[in-house]
């Protein structure tokens, strides 16, 4: 685990501010300084300024359906326990004893009646309240204030379509306000049936020697890489015509670094309507609550890939579950978990609509794993090239030369006739969504420093 030193000193802050000035000027020219990746001082600042202030996905309702159910997750570098208490409320608890700081939970998931620290035996209720300690009267003479010594709770915990997010900033806006206009797309993705979606297995986790932002940026709007990085999928006849995937890609920009790629899948034929769900499944979807623009989007150009800032990404795309099989839509949620400068841990969940049969959900699970599991053909392609970015960012030659990354693709601008929220772009070319991600990153890094300094006053 990364050793987290104190937040940037005065000298470091000066260096960071110079970098932020360079980033701002470079983005105006369609460029990005390479040292935003794989940098120790940048990483420390991100953990403090981004992950303690923004809403971060931690679990789904279907993972903790009953009282006492819990999963262990992360917010930045912080290990947290996401648990449903006796009242049904979901609490997000820091996984460190308030006595001496040892971890109180060592299981990834389970059901608990309490948590007991293995060091000195302090016990906590499942809502985080202090419950007792060994030799309590002898050790504390009954004078310990239980109200002050419970597990630390995240001050903000909310869910949207069953997806549970937490925020460590008690002054943060609500989750819905944070998501903003992106809720319009999330409703279309996850709200097609009243039973909602359910997770099909615990998240798959694996380490990648790449910056967490490489994955988040890629999923927010990069379809340009598909015809090169994933050409093996066409050469092997797994997905014929993959070189043309970017030509039918469109962009949905909801601002604040929240964006989606949409694919005009019906160009491949009527069977690809609504992500290529089969007719019997589509017949059970309820579109009555959606506006006409949403309905047209869902049917013809649905959101297929996207990112909610900072590190929550989504993928739903039709592909075979086995070589030569029919296209099967799958829904994949992933978190780009920071570990250390230039290293992340990828967490990947497979979801499907709860009303579907076990057989249909299993087929969707296999399709998702075949393409985007730890050994999936697309996953191996992506992680290999992202690791190269981290190596360049750590290159003394690149840093000495002040190397810049290129974001200068040309584009025609947003569609002036778009009637939905945010902006719609008829072409994914232009890298405008990736630039939007980096502008949000820059704003958070600057505002997070200001908030930290203000709290000291």
N, C-alpha and C positions, 0 to 999 in steps of 0.2 A: 504494500500500500504506500502511496505517495506520502512523504513527510511534509506536512503543511507548516511552513514557517509563518511568522507573523506577517500581517498584511503589509504591502509595500511601504518601505520607509520613505522619508522625504526625498532622498536621492533617487530611489526607484520610481516614485511618483513623477518626478521630473522627467525621467526617461520614458515612462509610459505616456505622459502627456505629449511628449515630442512624437512618439509613435502614433498616437491618436490624430495628431495634426497631419502627419504624413498620410495616414489612412484616409482622412477626410479629403485631402487634396488629390490623392491618387484615385479615389473612387469617382471624382468628377471627370477624370480622364479615362475611366474604364480600367483602372489598374488596382492592384492590391499588394502592399508590402509583404514579402514572404514571411517575415518574422512574426506575423499574427499566429502562425502555427508553431508548435513544438518549442515554446519559449517558457522558461521557468517563471519569470515575473508576470508574464501575461496570464499563465495558467493560474497562479495564485490569486491574481486580481479577478479572474473569471469566477473562481469558486466563491469569492467574497461578494462581488458586485452583481453577478448574474444569478447564481444558484441560491442565494439567500433572499432574493427579492422577487423572483418570478414564480409563477405557477408551474409546477412540475408534476407530470403523471407518475403515480405510484402503484396503482392497482386497478382492477376492474371488480365491480360488484359481484360478478359470478365467481371470483376467486375466493371470496370470503362471505358466503351466503348466510351463515348462521352465527349465533352468539359464541364468542371465543375464537372464531376462525381468524387466523392471521397469516400474513406473508411478510418476509423481510425484504426490504427494498433500499434504494439509495436516492438521496437528493444531493446532487453533486458528489462530495466525498462522504457525506453523513449517512451512516447506516440507520435506517428507521424501521420500526415495526408498524405495519398497517393492520389494525385489528378492529373487529366489530364488538362493541361492549354489550352489557346486559340490556341496555335500552335500544339497541340496534344502531346506535351512532357509531360512525367510523372515526377512530382516533389514529393519528400518526405520531408515534412516540420515538424520541431519540433513544437508540439502543445502547445507552450507557447509564450505569447505576449512578445515582446522585450522591452516593457516599464516597466512593473512590474512583469511579469512572469505568469500572470493568463492564464488559458486555453482559447483558442479562439474558439475551436470547442467542442461541447458536444454531437454530434450525431455519431453513429457508421458508418453511410453511408448516402449518399444523393447527391444533386447537388447544387453547390454554385456559386454565382457570385462574392463573396468576403467573407472575414472573419472579424468579428468585435469583439473586446475584450469586455466582459461584465463589466469590471472594470472601465476603463477610456475612452473606445470607440475608441481606435486606430483601424484603418481599414487596411486590407491587401488584395492585389490582389490574385487571385488564383494561381499565380506562386510564391507567397510569398513576393513580393515587397511591401514596405510601400506605402499606398495610401493616407493617411491623418489622421487627428485627430480633435476632437471637439475644437473649439475656437483656431484654429491653430495660427492665427496671434497674438491673445492676449497672448496665453500661450508660444509660441516659437518665436514670432516676425519674423516668416519666416526663422529662422536660423537653423532649424533641418535638418541634412543631411540625406535625405531619403534613399540614397544608403547604409547607414550603419545600418539602423534600420528596415529592413525587417525581416520576419521570417527566422530562421536558416534553411538552406537547406542541405540535405545529399549531400556530394560532389560527390558521385558515385551512379548512378542508372542505371541499365541495366536489360534486360530480356532475358530469354532463353525459347523457346517454349511457350511464353506468360506468363511465371512465372517471376514476377518482384522482383528483389533483390535490396537491398540498402546496401551501406557500408559507415561508418562514417569516414573512414581513407582516406584522399585525396591521399595518396601515395600507396594505395592498387593496386594490379594487376587487370586486367580486370576480369569480371565474368567468361568468358570462360576459362581463364588461371587458375582461382581459382578452378573451377570445374574439370579441368584436364581431366584425362582419363575417369572419370565418365560420361562425355558427351556422350560417346559411348553407355552407357546403357540408359541414358536419351533420346537419339534420338530414341532408340528402343521402349521405353515406350510411349513417347508422340508424336512421329513423324510418326505415321502409316498412317495418312491421312492429305492432304493439308489444310483442314479446322481447324485442331487442336482440342483441347479440350476446354470445357467451364464449368464454375462452375454452379452448379444446385441450390444452395441456399447459403445464408450467412453462415459463419462458425458457428458451434455449439461450445459453450464455457462452460467449467465447471472447478471448482477448485479441485485439487487433492493434498492431503497432502503427496507429494513425491517430490524428487529432480528431476529437469528437465532432468538431465543426465541419470536417470533410464530409461525414455522413449526412449531417443535417443540411448542409448546403446542397449536396447532390440531390437529395430527395425533394428539396424545395422547388427545383426547377430545371434540373439538368437532364434533358433528353438527348442532347447533342452527342453524348458519349456512347450511346447504345450501339450505333452501327460499327463502332470500332472496338470498344471494350468487350462487347458481347457477341462479336461476329461468330464465335464458335457455335452459338445456338442455331445459326443459320447453316453453317457448314456441316453440322451434324444432322440437319433437317429436323431438329427439335422444334424450332419456330421458324419456318420458312418466311422470307420477306422481312426479317427483323431490321434490315438496313433502312427500311422505309418507315419504321416506327416513329422517328422524330418528325417526319413530314406530316403526320396526322396528329401531332401533339399541339395542344393549345395551352394558354397560361391563364390561371385565375389568381389575381393578386388582391389579397384582402388587407394589405398594409401591415405594418409592424412586424415584418418578417414572417408572416403567416401566409402561405401560398400553396397552390396545388397545380400539378400538371393534369390536364384533361386530354384524353385521346378520343378522337372522332371514330370510335370503333365501328360504327355502322358502315364506314367506307369498306370494311372487309365483308360486309353482307348483313342481312337482317337478323341472322342468328346471334350477332354480336351486340344486339340491343341490350341496354341495361347491364353492362359488364359481361354479357354473354350468359347470364343466368338462364336456365332452361324455361320454356313457356309455362310449365306447371308451377315453377317457383315464382315467376313474375306475376302470375295470376293472383298470388296471395299477398303481394306487396300492396300497400295502401298509399296511393298518391294523392288522396283527396285533400290533404292538408298543405300541399305544396303549391307555390305560385306557378304560373305558366312557364316562366323562365327556368325554374328549377326542374319542372317536369321534362322540358325539352333537353336540359342538360343531362338529367338522369338517363333518359332514353338514348341519346345520341352522342354526347361528349362528356361522359361522367368523369369525375375526379378519380384518377388512377394512382397518383403518387402525391405526397405532400408533406409539409413540415409545419408544426406549430412551435414557435420559438419558446424555449431554446432547443430542446433535444427530443421532442416527440414527433415521430414520423409514421406515416400511413402508406400502405400499398394494397391496392386491389386490382388484379389484372387477370385475364383469362389465359391459362396455359395448360398443357397436358399434365396429368398426374403421373403418366408413364410415357416413355418414348412411343410416338405414333398414336397416342390416345387423343380423345376429343378435348378441346379447350374447356377448362374448368375454372371459374372465378374463385379466387381465394382472397381472404382479408388478413393482412399481416400488419401488426403494430410493432414498432421497434423504438428502443431508447438507445441513444448514443451516450453511454455512461462514461464520464471522464474518470481516468485513473491517475495519470501523471502526464507531464508534457509529452506529447507525441504518442500517447497510449490511451486507448479506450477499451471498454468492455461493451460488446453489443448484446442487448437483450431483445429477443424476438418472440412475440406471441402470435399464435394462429387463432383467429376468431371466425365464427360463422353465426348466421341467424339461428336463434334458439328453436324456431318452429321446424327446421329442417330435420329430416330423418338422420339417424346415426350413420347410415351408409353414405348419405350425401355429405355430411360433415366430415366423415373420414376421407372421402375423396378430395374435398377441398383442402384438408390438412396435408395430404400427400402432395397435392399440387404445389402448395406453398413451400413445403420442405424440399421438394425436388428442385425448385428454382432458387429459394432464398433461405434454406436452412444453412447450418454451419458448413455443410458439404455441398450446398446447392450450386448449380452451375453459374448463376448470376452472382451469387455472394462471393465466390472465389475470385471472379473477375474484378469486382468492385474493390474488395479489400486489398488486392495486390496493387492496384494503381494508387489507392489512398495512402498506402505505406510509402510509396515513392514521394508523395508530397511532403510527408513528415521528414524524410531523409533530406530533401532539398532544403527545407526550412532550417535544419540543423547544420547545413553545409557552411563551413567558414568562408568558402569562396563566395557563395551566394550572398551571405550577410555582408561581407566586406564590399561586394559590388553593389549593394543596395538593390538586390533583385526584386522585380515586380512580376506578379502574375497577371495574365491578360484576361480582361473581361470586356472586350471591345467589339463584340459582335454587333452588327447593325440590325435595326428593326424598324418597323413602320409605326409603332406606337399602339396604344390601346384602341379598341373598337369604339368609335364615337356613338354607335347605335346600340351599345350594350344597355340592357334594361335591368340587369341584376345589380347586386351590391359590389363594391370594389371595382376592379378593372378586369376586362377580358381581352386577351390578346389572341389573334387568329393564328399566330405562329409562336412556337416556343423559342425560336432563335432570337437572340438579343441579350440573353443573360441578365435581363432586368429583374427576374425573381431572385437570383443569387445576389445581385447588388442590393436588393431590398433586405435580404438577410443580413448582409454586412453593415448596412446602415443602422439596422436595429441593434446589432452587436455593438457598434461604436457608441450609440446613444446610451445603451445600458452600462457600458464600461465607464463612460463619463459621468452619468447621473448616479451610478452606484457609488462612485468615489465621493461625489458631493453629499450624498445621503449619509455616508459613513462619517465624513467630517462634521456634518451638521449634528449628528447624534452625540458628538463629543462636547458640544457647546452647552 
